[in-house]
């Protein structure tokens, strides 16, 4: 039986719209005109949840590890055909090289390939990677023998590609990975080649 204006105060707002539980709305504001305790969680000021760099505490840690623990590094090198490298018979030859700086101890997955052309008589040839040794040595005389990819060129198959991959454990710090080639009995020309490395912190090299 009352007009709606009966529920309005002098300012044209609903009567007591500024009151909650009998208190004026200002009673819910702190000294900074923000809701009382709006900066508190479990009785702590919001700054208690920030680290020294104003990030959430431990936001840079996962399972207690720094962000670098979860980063993968990918590096590589491709042979330039203009270099005109040949694998001379019984002579270890550098084909390509790459490297990386491991942020911590981990594993490196190495993949590589060498494509060659027959230049003389039929011959077997080898592609292999040396870790932290940039001076190529014979893969059949060094102990232990490195992981090798074996190929062969013949009179009926003048072109061939040898490729391989393996994992190796590395310590924190700088490492080099050198792709070498070796022809057993006759020269072969390198047409294409490449080496890639991928670093990870977990896994097994065996």
Phi, psi and omega in degrees: 000003181252143174292148183301335181294343179293342181265002179261145175276189183295339182265006180080013176254162178304136180305136180064020180294341177265010181243137174229126183052036178078004179252145173293148183302333180295342180291343181264004179259146174274192183294338182262016181064023172254160179305135181306134180065018180293341178261012183248135174231122183053036178080004180250144174292150183303332180294342179292342181264005180255146174274189183296336182261017181063025171258159176304136181308132179066016180293340180265010181238136173231120185056032178077010183254147176287164181304325182299337180296335185256007179270141173252139176251133177239124180226161180188172178209139177247137177293137177267112181305335180294343180291335176062039181284138173240146173271104183281141184310128175060026180232114177299133186229132176284130181250313181201161179212149175216174182199176181197163173246108181285126180291340178199175178297143181186210183231149174237126173267120182250130173234146185203160175205155174220125175253130187231165175238137177292128179248339182226235181276172178302141179201151167274153176218164184226146171238137183204161182242132174256134182261125179057036176208104186272355178264106184297134176237164183299129180288347182257358180245338181279146177237128358282154178298139176287161174298129186235152168246128186250135177224176180208139173245142182225177179295335179261353180217083188286342182241146181204158178228131175246137181215158180197173177204151176196162179249145180222140177282139179228155175269169175296142179121190185279141178219150177240150180227115188248123177272120182243159176229154183208126176255134187289315190221347182210152183294144171228147180264137179277122179265311180217152178194157178194158177218137179228145176232140177232123181262139175216159183264346182232151179138195180218139179268355183266000000 
